[in-house]
């Protein structure tokens, strides 16, 4: 029994403790929540493997949810290719694909609840003014002059924001948290902004959109995600997600962070990969030179080799860089095993 415990990674140890305590009635439900603003890369492959394989190990399932809260950068092309890549890797999700946009109505009601309880306010400050008020990591922030607005005024203004009465960038909704918090993300973060853009799923129904940090944790809660597994970059966001869950009194998904996949000589930033595509350095997201899953598929990499690589890279708590030789060895081993002679 002790030997088994030693072979578990830290995520599995947490899940086994939850199962032993009867938490969530022995249920395990994870999710993979990509933003549909680009193709998946090698880093996403690791997140996919961890979420799907961890849930499967404990008899659970995994939701696929597109965090489509920014209509400016999103496209159905990305949605279609993300689903194609996940299936090619050998995984399938629980039921139909889900979208954060499915919950826009519920998220709007959550925002109204926060306002009614004095936990959110409409701010007319400019982006530069809000940034200046945030302070620095060594200096506390300053409260907005609009923080003292009454509940009635905030409700009126937010409803009018939803109804399209104000121009883009003129008003935002901010959570009323703590401008002196050492965590910069807790200093009254913006949770809604005006963006009169056509959405790939909801069309022109909405002209206000929730920020990622507001939609992400609540979407996990709405779906009843038991273990929200994500990369280490979100560790400082967890206190804010927990704050929203506590104040709204909703299902407490537990976020657990692991080190993202960094591979020698590979770019794992969608912003930089998009620049390569837009500026014509490559023929597209699926160019065989790209570190995308589509690019590796065109290069001839077997899906099983990528899964093996992610498994051998392991699940760590600290950032590290994996040697590209390991990926190439996994590909060679799989090709030697399966190629016809």
Secondary structure, DSSP 8 states (H G I E B T S, - for coil): -HHHHHHS-HHHHHHHHHHHHTGGGG--EEEE---SSS--BHHHHHHHHHHHHHHHHTT-EEEEEE----TTT--HHHHHHHHHHHHHHT---SSS-EEGGGGHHHHHHHHHHHHHTTSEEEE---HHHHHHHT-BTTB-----TTTT--HHHHHHHHHHHHTT-S-TTS-EEEE---TT-SSGGGSS-EEEEE----BTTTBTS-SEEE-HHHHHHHHHHHHT-SEEEEEGGGTTTHHHHHHHHHHHT----EEEEE----BTT----HHHHHHHHHTTSSSSTT-TTSSBHHHHHHHT--HHHHHHHHHHH---SS---B-HHHHHHHHHHHHHHH---
